[in-house]
């Protein structure tokens, strides 16, 4: 989290992430294996944050609201009405 909180450049963030990765590898904690694998696979996307300091948090939040709305009504039969309700509630 410290990497994201400090105002750093992409290169500094990349270096700090590499140091963190090395520390986790050297720690011997097997519990971190899944997160290390996730970060290894997605490090470019993660580091894109440092290009213009923006995230897709708003889109993810909206998707969660849509899923909750769908779950509340146990599925959607009438797509037109569903979109109408979405527009009225979240627009």
Backbone bond lengths (Angstrom), bond angles and torsions (degrees), N, CA, C in turn:
res aa  C-N    CA-C-N  psi(-1)  N-CA   C-N-CA  omega(-1)  CA-C   N-CA-C  phi
1 X - - - 1.448 - - 1.515 110.41 -
2 X 1.308 116.57 -33.82 1.463 120.78 -178.70 1.527 111.59 -59.64
3 X 1.312 116.82 -35.11 1.468 120.83 179.42 1.526 110.35 -60.16
4 X 1.336 116.59 -40.83 1.460 120.77 -177.80 1.519 112.21 -77.54
5 X 1.322 117.69 -31.58 1.461 120.59 -176.99 1.520 112.96 -73.54
6 X 1.314 117.04 -32.18 1.462 120.03 179.11 1.522 109.99 -80.55
7 X 1.298 116.05 145.24 1.467 119.47 178.66 1.523 108.23 -81.45
8 X 1.310 115.32 92.34 1.458 121.09 -177.43 1.519 110.06 -118.39
9 X 1.309 114.44 165.08 1.459 120.19 177.16 1.528 108.87 -88.66
10 X 1.301 115.10 172.09 1.457 121.04 179.81 1.531 110.86 -60.63
11 X 1.312 117.15 -42.11 1.466 120.53 -178.31 1.530 111.50 -66.08
12 X 1.318 116.83 -42.31 1.470 120.21 179.09 1.529 110.15 -65.57
13 X 1.330 116.73 -42.49 1.468 120.57 178.69 1.522 110.68 -62.26
14 X 1.325 116.88 -40.72 1.464 120.95 178.65 1.529 110.05 -61.59
15 X 1.315 116.85 -44.14 1.464 121.38 179.36 1.524 111.08 -64.43
16 X 1.337 117.16 -45.05 1.460 120.58 -179.81 1.527 111.30 -64.94
17 X 1.324 116.45 -37.46 1.463 120.06 177.44 1.529 110.11 -65.24
18 X 1.317 117.30 -39.39 1.464 121.22 177.89 1.525 110.58 -64.51
19 X 1.340 117.34 -40.73 1.464 120.67 177.33 1.530 111.11 -64.25
20 X 1.321 116.49 -42.38 1.466 120.52 177.92 1.524 109.90 -60.86
21 X 1.317 115.66 -45.21 1.463 121.06 179.83 1.525 110.26 -57.90
22 X 1.323 116.87 -44.89 1.468 121.87 -179.81 1.532 110.36 -63.84
23 X 1.334 116.89 -42.17 1.461 120.57 178.41 1.525 111.61 -60.87
24 X 1.328 116.07 -42.65 1.463 120.33 179.75 1.527 109.97 -65.63
25 X 1.322 117.07 -42.33 1.465 120.16 177.53 1.525 111.13 -60.05
26 X 1.330 116.77 -43.43 1.457 121.32 -177.45 1.528 113.35 -74.91
27 X 1.331 116.92 -19.31 1.464 120.02 -177.44 1.524 112.32 -70.27
28 X 1.325 116.80 -30.12 1.458 120.18 -179.38 1.517 114.32 82.79
29 X 1.335 118.20 5.52 1.462 121.10 177.79 1.525 109.51 -76.04
30 X 1.320 116.64 112.22 1.462 120.37 179.44 1.521 112.05 -72.88
31 X 1.343 116.55 -18.69 1.460 120.45 -179.51 1.523 112.14 -64.82
32 X 1.318 117.89 -22.07 1.461 121.60 -178.58 1.524 112.98 -88.43
33 X 1.328 118.13 -1.30 1.469 120.52 -175.24 1.528 112.67 -58.46
34 X 1.314 117.09 -44.12 1.465 118.86 -176.89 1.526 111.59 -66.76
35 X 1.330 117.30 -40.01 1.469 118.93 179.20 1.525 110.92 -70.42
36 X 1.324 117.05 -36.00 1.468 120.06 176.87 1.522 109.74 -63.53
37 X 1.330 117.07 -41.30 1.471 120.30 177.60 1.520 111.32 -63.85
38 X 1.322 116.65 -41.56 1.465 120.52 178.81 1.520 110.91 -62.87
39 X 1.314 116.86 -45.37 1.467 120.51 -179.74 1.523 110.43 -66.89
40 X 1.324 117.12 -38.33 1.462 120.32 178.14 1.524 111.22 -60.95
41 X 1.319 116.46 -41.29 1.466 120.42 -179.36 1.527 112.55 -73.60
42 X 1.327 117.57 -27.85 1.469 121.01 -171.84 1.516 114.60 -119.60
43 X 1.315 118.86 17.06 1.468 119.74 -173.34 1.524 112.84 -61.43
44 X 1.316 118.12 -33.47 1.475 119.08 179.30 1.522 111.14 -64.92
45 X 1.315 116.44 -44.52 1.465 120.05 177.92 1.519 111.04 -64.40
46 X 1.320 116.62 -39.07 1.461 120.91 179.29 1.520 110.07 -63.92
47 X 1.313 117.10 -44.05 1.465 120.78 -177.31 1.532 112.91 -75.03
48 X 1.333 118.01 -14.62 1.468 120.29 175.74 1.526 111.53 -59.96
49 X 1.309 116.89 -23.75 1.459 121.32 177.74 1.524 111.21 -55.24
50 X 1.318 117.17 -34.26 1.462 120.88 -174.74 1.522 113.34 -80.39
51 X 1.315 118.24 -4.18 1.466 120.39 177.58 1.521 109.84 -74.63
52 X 1.342 117.14 -51.38 1.470 118.85 178.48 1.527 112.86 -132.63
53 X 1.342 117.12 14.13 1.467 124.66 176.19 1.522 112.65 54.37
54 X 1.299 117.21 44.46 1.455 119.99 175.70 1.528 109.36 -125.67
55 X 1.324 115.17 154.35 1.458 121.36 -179.83 1.522 109.42 -128.43
56 X 1.308 115.26 175.61 1.460 120.46 175.99 1.523 110.30 -102.66
57 X 1.324 117.20 26.32 1.465 122.00 -176.86 1.533 111.63 -60.03
58 X 1.322 117.93 -38.73 1.470 120.35 -179.58 1.528 110.72 -64.17
59 X 1.322 116.87 -42.57 1.469 120.37 178.55 1.521 110.81 -65.97
60 X 1.319 117.47 -41.28 1.463 120.85 178.70 1.525 110.89 -64.14
61 X 1.309 116.79 -39.78 1.462 120.76 178.37 1.524 111.14 -63.97
62 X 1.321 115.89 -42.83 1.461 119.94 179.17 1.525 110.78 -64.98
63 X 1.331 117.30 -40.61 1.468 120.29 176.90 1.523 111.15 -61.32
64 X 1.313 117.44 -39.49 1.465 120.96 178.27 1.532 110.72 -64.37
65 X 1.326 116.71 -38.93 1.463 120.48 178.25 1.527 110.73 -64.90
66 X 1.323 116.75 -40.90 1.470 120.79 178.62 1.526 109.82 -63.70
67 X 1.325 117.41 -44.01 1.466 120.56 179.40 1.520 111.40 -62.68
68 X 1.325 116.83 -41.23 1.461 120.22 178.12 1.521 111.00 -64.84
69 X 1.317 116.57 -39.99 1.462 121.52 178.49 1.529 110.72 -63.19
70 X 1.337 116.42 -44.22 1.474 120.87 177.82 1.522 111.00 -62.86
71 X 1.322 117.14 -42.62 1.462 121.24 -179.13 1.525 111.26 -64.52
72 X 1.311 115.96 -34.03 1.464 120.53 -179.51 1.526 110.60 -62.30
73 X 1.314 117.26 -35.05 1.467 121.29 -177.73 1.522 112.91 -101.65
74 X 1.322 116.99 10.83 1.464 123.09 175.51 1.521 113.17 52.76
75 X 1.309 115.84 49.60 1.458 119.96 178.31 1.519 111.85 102.10
76 X 1.299 114.96 168.05 1.453 120.81 -177.64 1.521 108.57 -127.01
77 X 1.321 114.99 126.57 1.467 119.03 177.35 1.529 110.85 -103.29
78 X 1.308 116.15 -38.49 1.450 121.22 -177.87 1.536 108.36 -108.65
79 X 1.329 115.93 100.72 1.461 120.72 -175.55 1.525 112.21 -62.31
80 X 1.324 116.78 -38.76 1.473 120.04 179.59 1.530 111.53 -60.21
81 X 1.324 115.78 -45.69 1.461 120.02 179.90 1.528 110.56 -67.11
82 X 1.330 117.13 -38.25 1.457 121.64 177.89 1.527 110.38 -59.74
83 X 1.325 117.58 -47.83 1.464 121.34 179.13 1.520 111.52 -64.98
84 X 1.337 116.56 -37.31 1.458 120.88 176.95 1.528 110.45 -61.31
85 X 1.350 117.30 -47.60 1.457 121.61 179.55 1.542 111.11 -63.57
86 X 1.322 116.60 -41.87 1.462 120.24 178.17 1.527 110.91 -58.98
87 X 1.312 115.48 -45.64 1.452 120.54 -179.11 1.536 110.74 -61.96
88 X 1.320 116.61 -42.67 1.462 119.54 -178.97 1.523 112.64 -68.89
89 X 1.305 117.04 -35.44 1.466 119.40 -176.75 1.531 112.14 -81.99
90 X 1.324 117.38 -45.03 1.468 120.70 -169.90 1.522 115.01 -106.39
91 X 1.306 118.53 -4.02 1.478 119.39 -178.39 1.503 111.18 -87.80
